[in-house]
Amino acid sequence: MYLVGDKGYARNIKAKQHLKKTYKTELIYPHRKNQKVKTPEKSKQLLKKRYVIENVFAKLKRFNRICMRQDKLVSTYKGFIFLASIMLFKK
């Protein structure tokens, strides 16, 4: 099992060890330019998928109603997320 994160996770060695020991999860993050260890090809494929998901959330947050959470009911909020998704990704 993998957990894909950003460059901020690179320094936290204790968190990496805790994830590996407790949850049997490998932490994948992009390596920094000045590191001697390069990002493996398998990790690059997973990181590409991470950026796609982040971009979807960024597009959804363009709608003020979603960003500010103006709806009182969860069902109304969820419905507007579905509506915004249809509006953004229709072809």
PyMOL CGO cylinders between C-alpha atoms (Angstrom):
from pymol import cmd
from pymol.cgo import CYLINDER

trace = [
    CYLINDER, 0.00, 0.00, 0.00, 1.26, 3.48, -0.85, 0.3, 1, 1, 1, 1, 1, 1,
    CYLINDER, 1.26, 3.48, -0.85, 0.72, 6.97, 0.56, 0.3, 1, 1, 1, 1, 1, 1,
    CYLINDER, 0.72, 6.97, 0.56, 1.62, 9.69, -1.93, 0.3, 1, 1, 1, 1, 1, 1,
    CYLINDER, 1.62, 9.69, -1.93, 2.67, 13.03, -0.43, 0.3, 1, 1, 1, 1, 1, 1,
    CYLINDER, 2.67, 13.03, -0.43, 4.51, 16.20, -1.38, 0.3, 1, 1, 1, 1, 1, 1,
    CYLINDER, 4.51, 16.20, -1.38, 8.09, 17.35, -0.73, 0.3, 1, 1, 1, 1, 1, 1,
    CYLINDER, 8.09, 17.35, -0.73, 7.29, 18.32, 2.84, 0.3, 1, 1, 1, 1, 1, 1,
    CYLINDER, 7.29, 18.32, 2.84, 7.28, 14.65, 3.84, 0.3, 1, 1, 1, 1, 1, 1,
    CYLINDER, 7.28, 14.65, 3.84, 10.90, 14.15, 2.74, 0.3, 1, 1, 1, 1, 1, 1,
    CYLINDER, 10.90, 14.15, 2.74, 12.43, 15.22, 6.05, 0.3, 1, 1, 1, 1, 1, 1,
    CYLINDER, 12.43, 15.22, 6.05, 10.17, 13.43, 8.52, 0.3, 1, 1, 1, 1, 1, 1,
    CYLINDER, 10.17, 13.43, 8.52, 12.03, 10.14, 8.96, 0.3, 1, 1, 1, 1, 1, 1,
    CYLINDER, 12.03, 10.14, 8.96, 10.10, 9.14, 12.09, 0.3, 1, 1, 1, 1, 1, 1,
    CYLINDER, 10.10, 9.14, 12.09, 6.79, 9.40, 10.22, 0.3, 1, 1, 1, 1, 1, 1,
    CYLINDER, 6.79, 9.40, 10.22, 8.14, 7.19, 7.43, 0.3, 1, 1, 1, 1, 1, 1,
    CYLINDER, 8.14, 7.19, 7.43, 9.27, 4.54, 9.89, 0.3, 1, 1, 1, 1, 1, 1,
    CYLINDER, 9.27, 4.54, 9.89, 5.97, 4.71, 11.80, 0.3, 1, 1, 1, 1, 1, 1,
    CYLINDER, 5.97, 4.71, 11.80, 3.94, 4.27, 8.60, 0.3, 1, 1, 1, 1, 1, 1,
    CYLINDER, 3.94, 4.27, 8.60, 6.03, 1.36, 7.46, 0.3, 1, 1, 1, 1, 1, 1,
    CYLINDER, 6.03, 1.36, 7.46, 5.98, -0.44, 10.80, 0.3, 1, 1, 1, 1, 1, 1,
    CYLINDER, 5.98, -0.44, 10.80, 2.39, 0.22, 11.93, 0.3, 1, 1, 1, 1, 1, 1,
    CYLINDER, 2.39, 0.22, 11.93, 0.39, 0.36, 8.70, 0.3, 1, 1, 1, 1, 1, 1,
    CYLINDER, 0.39, 0.36, 8.70, 2.72, -1.46, 6.29, 0.3, 1, 1, 1, 1, 1, 1,
    CYLINDER, 2.72, -1.46, 6.29, 2.48, 1.58, 4.03, 0.3, 1, 1, 1, 1, 1, 1,
    CYLINDER, 2.48, 1.58, 4.03, 5.24, 3.02, 1.89, 0.3, 1, 1, 1, 1, 1, 1,
    CYLINDER, 5.24, 3.02, 1.89, 5.49, 6.81, 1.68, 0.3, 1, 1, 1, 1, 1, 1,
    CYLINDER, 5.49, 6.81, 1.68, 6.11, 8.13, -1.83, 0.3, 1, 1, 1, 1, 1, 1,
    CYLINDER, 6.11, 8.13, -1.83, 7.17, 11.74, -2.39, 0.3, 1, 1, 1, 1, 1, 1,
    CYLINDER, 7.17, 11.74, -2.39, 9.08, 13.63, -5.08, 0.3, 1, 1, 1, 1, 1, 1,
    CYLINDER, 9.08, 13.63, -5.08, 12.75, 13.98, -4.25, 0.3, 1, 1, 1, 1, 1, 1,
    CYLINDER, 12.75, 13.98, -4.25, 14.27, 17.45, -4.23, 0.3, 1, 1, 1, 1, 1, 1,
    CYLINDER, 14.27, 17.45, -4.23, 16.55, 18.58, -7.02, 0.3, 1, 1, 1, 1, 1, 1,
    CYLINDER, 16.55, 18.58, -7.02, 19.65, 18.72, -4.82, 0.3, 1, 1, 1, 1, 1, 1,
    CYLINDER, 19.65, 18.72, -4.82, 19.25, 15.20, -3.39, 0.3, 1, 1, 1, 1, 1, 1,
    CYLINDER, 19.25, 15.20, -3.39, 21.58, 12.53, -4.60, 0.3, 1, 1, 1, 1, 1, 1,
    CYLINDER, 21.58, 12.53, -4.60, 18.82, 9.90, -4.57, 0.3, 1, 1, 1, 1, 1, 1,
    CYLINDER, 18.82, 9.90, -4.57, 16.60, 10.26, -7.63, 0.3, 1, 1, 1, 1, 1, 1,
    CYLINDER, 16.60, 10.26, -7.63, 12.88, 9.50, -7.70, 0.3, 1, 1, 1, 1, 1, 1,
    CYLINDER, 12.88, 9.50, -7.70, 12.29, 5.91, -8.92, 0.3, 1, 1, 1, 1, 1, 1,
    CYLINDER, 12.29, 5.91, -8.92, 10.25, 5.41, -12.10, 0.3, 1, 1, 1, 1, 1, 1,
    CYLINDER, 10.25, 5.41, -12.10, 7.50, 3.54, -10.23, 0.3, 1, 1, 1, 1, 1, 1,
    CYLINDER, 7.50, 3.54, -10.23, 7.08, 6.50, -7.89, 0.3, 1, 1, 1, 1, 1, 1,
    CYLINDER, 7.08, 6.50, -7.89, 6.92, 8.96, -10.78, 0.3, 1, 1, 1, 1, 1, 1,
    CYLINDER, 6.92, 8.96, -10.78, 3.89, 7.15, -12.19, 0.3, 1, 1, 1, 1, 1, 1,
    CYLINDER, 3.89, 7.15, -12.19, 2.05, 7.39, -8.86, 0.3, 1, 1, 1, 1, 1, 1,
    CYLINDER, 2.05, 7.39, -8.86, 3.02, 11.05, -8.43, 0.3, 1, 1, 1, 1, 1, 1,
    CYLINDER, 3.02, 11.05, -8.43, 1.50, 11.91, -11.81, 0.3, 1, 1, 1, 1, 1, 1,
    CYLINDER, 1.50, 11.91, -11.81, -1.84, 10.56, -10.61, 0.3, 1, 1, 1, 1, 1, 1,
    CYLINDER, -1.84, 10.56, -10.61, -1.56, 12.63, -7.43, 0.3, 1, 1, 1, 1, 1, 1,
    CYLINDER, -1.56, 12.63, -7.43, -1.26, 15.87, -9.38, 0.3, 1, 1, 1, 1, 1, 1,
    CYLINDER, -1.26, 15.87, -9.38, -4.37, 15.04, -11.42, 0.3, 1, 1, 1, 1, 1, 1,
    CYLINDER, -4.37, 15.04, -11.42, -6.41, 14.63, -8.22, 0.3, 1, 1, 1, 1, 1, 1,
    CYLINDER, -6.41, 14.63, -8.22, -5.06, 17.87, -6.76, 0.3, 1, 1, 1, 1, 1, 1,
    CYLINDER, -5.06, 17.87, -6.76, -5.99, 19.74, -9.93, 0.3, 1, 1, 1, 1, 1, 1,
    CYLINDER, -5.99, 19.74, -9.93, -9.56, 18.42, -9.76, 0.3, 1, 1, 1, 1, 1, 1,
    CYLINDER, -9.56, 18.42, -9.76, -9.95, 19.80, -6.23, 0.3, 1, 1, 1, 1, 1, 1,
    CYLINDER, -9.95, 19.80, -6.23, -8.46, 23.13, -7.32, 0.3, 1, 1, 1, 1, 1, 1,
    CYLINDER, -8.46, 23.13, -7.32, -10.99, 23.39, -10.15, 0.3, 1, 1, 1, 1, 1, 1,
    CYLINDER, -10.99, 23.39, -10.15, -13.87, 22.60, -7.80, 0.3, 1, 1, 1, 1, 1, 1,
    CYLINDER, -13.87, 22.60, -7.80, -12.76, 25.28, -5.36, 0.3, 1, 1, 1, 1, 1, 1,
    CYLINDER, -12.76, 25.28, -5.36, -13.26, 27.94, -8.04, 0.3, 1, 1, 1, 1, 1, 1,
    CYLINDER, -13.26, 27.94, -8.04, -16.93, 27.83, -7.08, 0.3, 1, 1, 1, 1, 1, 1,
    CYLINDER, -16.93, 27.83, -7.08, -17.41, 30.13, -4.11, 0.3, 1, 1, 1, 1, 1, 1,
    CYLINDER, -17.41, 30.13, -4.11, -20.29, 28.05, -2.78, 0.3, 1, 1, 1, 1, 1, 1,
    CYLINDER, -20.29, 28.05, -2.78, -18.01, 25.00, -2.46, 0.3, 1, 1, 1, 1, 1, 1,
    CYLINDER, -18.01, 25.00, -2.46, -15.00, 26.92, -1.17, 0.3, 1, 1, 1, 1, 1, 1,
    CYLINDER, -15.00, 26.92, -1.17, -16.89, 28.76, 1.57, 0.3, 1, 1, 1, 1, 1, 1,
    CYLINDER, -16.89, 28.76, 1.57, -19.26, 25.86, 2.47, 0.3, 1, 1, 1, 1, 1, 1,
    CYLINDER, -19.26, 25.86, 2.47, -22.34, 28.12, 2.43, 0.3, 1, 1, 1, 1, 1, 1,
    CYLINDER, -22.34, 28.12, 2.43, -24.93, 25.33, 2.44, 0.3, 1, 1, 1, 1, 1, 1,
    CYLINDER, -24.93, 25.33, 2.44, -26.44, 24.29, 5.74, 0.3, 1, 1, 1, 1, 1, 1,
    CYLINDER, -26.44, 24.29, 5.74, -27.26, 20.69, 4.82, 0.3, 1, 1, 1, 1, 1, 1,
    CYLINDER, -27.26, 20.69, 4.82, -24.67, 18.14, 3.74, 0.3, 1, 1, 1, 1, 1, 1,
    CYLINDER, -24.67, 18.14, 3.74, -27.01, 16.83, 1.05, 0.3, 1, 1, 1, 1, 1, 1,
    CYLINDER, -27.01, 16.83, 1.05, -27.29, 20.30, -0.54, 0.3, 1, 1, 1, 1, 1, 1,
    CYLINDER, -27.29, 20.30, -0.54, -23.53, 20.78, -0.44, 0.3, 1, 1, 1, 1, 1, 1,
    CYLINDER, -23.53, 20.78, -0.44, -22.95, 17.33, -1.93, 0.3, 1, 1, 1, 1, 1, 1,
    CYLINDER, -22.95, 17.33, -1.93, -25.50, 18.03, -4.66, 0.3, 1, 1, 1, 1, 1, 1,
    CYLINDER, -25.50, 18.03, -4.66, -23.71, 21.23, -5.63, 0.3, 1, 1, 1, 1, 1, 1,
    CYLINDER, -23.71, 21.23, -5.63, -20.39, 19.38, -5.79, 0.3, 1, 1, 1, 1, 1, 1,
    CYLINDER, -20.39, 19.38, -5.79, -21.98, 16.92, -8.22, 0.3, 1, 1, 1, 1, 1, 1,
    CYLINDER, -21.98, 16.92, -8.22, -23.43, 19.79, -10.26, 0.3, 1, 1, 1, 1, 1, 1,
    CYLINDER, -23.43, 19.79, -10.26, -20.09, 21.63, -10.35, 0.3, 1, 1, 1, 1, 1, 1,
    CYLINDER, -20.09, 21.63, -10.35, -18.33, 18.41, -11.40, 0.3, 1, 1, 1, 1, 1, 1,
    CYLINDER, -18.33, 18.41, -11.40, -20.75, 17.96, -14.28, 0.3, 1, 1, 1, 1, 1, 1,
    CYLINDER, -20.75, 17.96, -14.28, -20.25, 21.58, -15.35, 0.3, 1, 1, 1, 1, 1, 1,
    CYLINDER, -20.25, 21.58, -15.35, -16.46, 21.32, -15.24, 0.3, 1, 1, 1, 1, 1, 1,
    CYLINDER, -16.46, 21.32, -15.24, -15.96, 17.94, -16.87, 0.3, 1, 1, 1, 1, 1, 1,
    CYLINDER, -15.96, 17.94, -16.87, -18.68, 17.73, -19.53, 0.3, 1, 1, 1, 1, 1, 1,
    CYLINDER, -18.68, 17.73, -19.53, -17.44, 17.22, -23.05, 0.3, 1, 1, 1, 1, 1, 1,
]
cmd.load_cgo(trace, "trace")
